[in-house]
Amino acid sequence: MTELYTGAREALRPLFALAEDSPAQLDSYLDLGRVLVTRSGEEIVGHLQLIDTGRPGEVEIKNMAIREDFQGQGIGTRLVRAATDLVVGEGGTTLVVATAAADIGNLRFYQRQGFRMRAIERDAFTPATGYPAGLLIDGIELRDRVWLDKAARRQPSPIGEELRRAY
């Protein structure tokens, strides 16, 4: 089941930390925006955080993670679809997301969800911005951030319908 989360964000910190290598950065945005969660029984196994960008109609997926033992089961896809439906229902037009250029798996995932490359932010992940030096992802040094976007269009999703009615 996917739903809007209304509890204390600190309870989700371990999930957020799966997608964020800088505790300082995580502290700066943990309590922002809205969070969708997916449950297996009573247990939260995935989340997606949406924050406004300040640009009309544009919403950012700031953090998304699926517990490792639940990855590969379509939960991420369902979260992105539910988020898209929620944004469209609120009149939004664009979803943006940023990920490490080194994270080949994330780049593949977001492109499969319909996101396209928008921009590259060089040297975004440095000790000065709270990230450890020399961190490798898929054997590639964590350095640059890639921004992707997609037009927010209604997708057939019963989850999105439930969220719109509940919100």
C-alpha positions in Angstrom: 0.0 0.0 0.0 1.3 3.5 -0.9 0.1 6.5 1.1 1.0 10.0 2.3 3.2 9.8 5.4 2.2 11.9 8.4 4.4 10.6 11.1 7.7 11.9 12.4 10.3 12.1 9.7 13.1 11.0 12.0 11.5 7.5 12.0 12.3 7.4 8.2 15.9 8.5 8.6 17.4 5.0 7.9 15.5 4.8 4.6 16.5 8.4 3.6 20.1 7.5 4.5 20.0 4.8 1.9 19.8 7.5 -0.8 21.9 10.2 0.8 25.6 9.9 1.6 25.8 13.2 3.5 24.3 13.4 7.0 24.6 17.2 6.8 22.6 17.4 3.5 20.0 14.9 4.9 19.5 17.1 8.0 18.9 20.1 5.7 15.9 18.6 3.9 14.5 15.7 6.0 11.5 17.6 7.2 10.7 19.4 3.9 7.8 18.7 1.5 5.6 15.6 1.5 6.6 12.0 1.7 4.9 9.0 0.1 5.5 5.6 1.7 4.9 2.0 0.6 4.2 -0.5 3.3 4.4 -4.3 3.4 2.0 -5.1 6.1 2.6 -2.5 8.8 6.3 -2.1 7.8 7.4 0.9 5.7 9.7 -0.5 2.9 10.0 2.5 0.6 9.5 6.2 0.4 9.6 9.1 -2.0 10.0 12.8 -0.9 8.5 15.6 -3.0 9.5 19.2 -2.5 8.5 22.4 -4.3 11.3 23.9 -6.4 9.9 27.5 -6.3 9.4 27.4 -10.0 5.7 27.3 -11.1 4.4 23.8 -11.7 7.7 22.1 -10.9 8.2 19.6 -8.1 11.4 17.7 -7.2 11.8 14.2 -6.1 14.4 15.0 -3.4 14.9 11.5 -1.9 13.6 8.1 -2.7 14.7 4.7 -1.4 13.5 1.2 -1.2 14.7 -1.1 1.6 17.3 -3.4 0.0 15.4 -6.6 0.7 12.4 -5.2 -1.2 14.3 -3.8 -4.2 13.5 -5.1 -7.7 9.8 -5.6 -6.9 8.4 -2.6 -8.7 8.0 -0.5 -5.5 10.1 2.4 -6.9 8.0 2.5 -10.1 4.8 2.5 -8.1 6.1 5.4 -6.0 7.1 7.5 -9.0 3.7 6.8 -10.6 1.8 7.8 -7.4 4.0 10.9 -7.1 3.3 11.9 -10.7 -0.4 11.4 -10.2 -0.3 13.5 -7.1 1.6 16.3 -8.8 -0.7 16.3 -11.8 -3.7 16.4 -9.5 -2.4 19.5 -7.9 -1.8 21.2 -11.2 1.9 20.5 -11.5 3.5 20.1 -14.9 7.1 18.9 -14.3 8.9 16.5 -12.1 12.7 16.9 -11.6 15.1 14.6 -9.9 18.9 14.7 -9.3 21.2 11.8 -8.8 24.9 11.1 -8.9 26.4 10.7 -12.4 28.3 7.7 -10.9 25.1 5.9 -10.0 24.4 4.0 -13.2 21.5 2.1 -11.6 19.7 5.3 -10.6 20.2 6.8 -14.0 18.8 3.7 -15.7 15.8 3.6 -13.3 14.8 7.2 -13.8 15.2 7.0 -17.6 12.9 4.0 -17.5 10.3 6.1 -15.7 10.4 8.6 -18.5 12.9 11.1 -17.2 15.3 12.8 -19.6 18.7 14.4 -19.0 18.4 18.1 -18.1 21.8 19.3 -16.8 25.0 18.2 -15.2 26.2 20.0 -12.0 30.0 19.4 -11.9 31.7 18.7 -8.5 28.4 18.8 -6.6 29.6 16.0 -4.2 32.6 17.3 -2.4 33.8 17.5 1.3 32.7 21.1 1.2 29.1 20.1 0.5 29.2 17.3 3.1 30.2 14.3 1.1 33.3 12.1 1.8 36.2 12.3 -0.5 37.0 9.4 -2.7 33.6 7.7 -2.4 33.0 5.2 -5.2 29.6 4.2 -6.7 29.7 1.4 -9.2 33.5 1.8 -9.3 33.1 5.5 -10.3 34.1 8.4 -8.0 31.2 10.4 -6.7 31.6 13.9 -8.1 29.0 15.2 -10.4 25.2 15.5 -10.1 22.9 14.8 -13.0 19.5 16.5 -13.2 16.7 14.8 -15.0 13.1 15.9 -15.7 9.8 14.7 -17.2 6.5 16.2 -18.0 4.0 15.3 -15.3 1.1 13.6 -17.1 -1.7 11.6 -15.6 -0.8 7.9 -15.7 -3.3 5.1 -15.0 -2.6 4.4 -11.4 -5.2 3.4 -8.8 -2.7 4.4 -6.1 -2.6 8.0 -7.5 -6.4 8.1 -7.4 -6.4 7.0 -3.7 -3.9 9.6 -2.8 -5.8 12.4 -4.5 -9.0 11.5 -2.7 -7.1 11.3 0.7 -5.1 14.5 0.3 
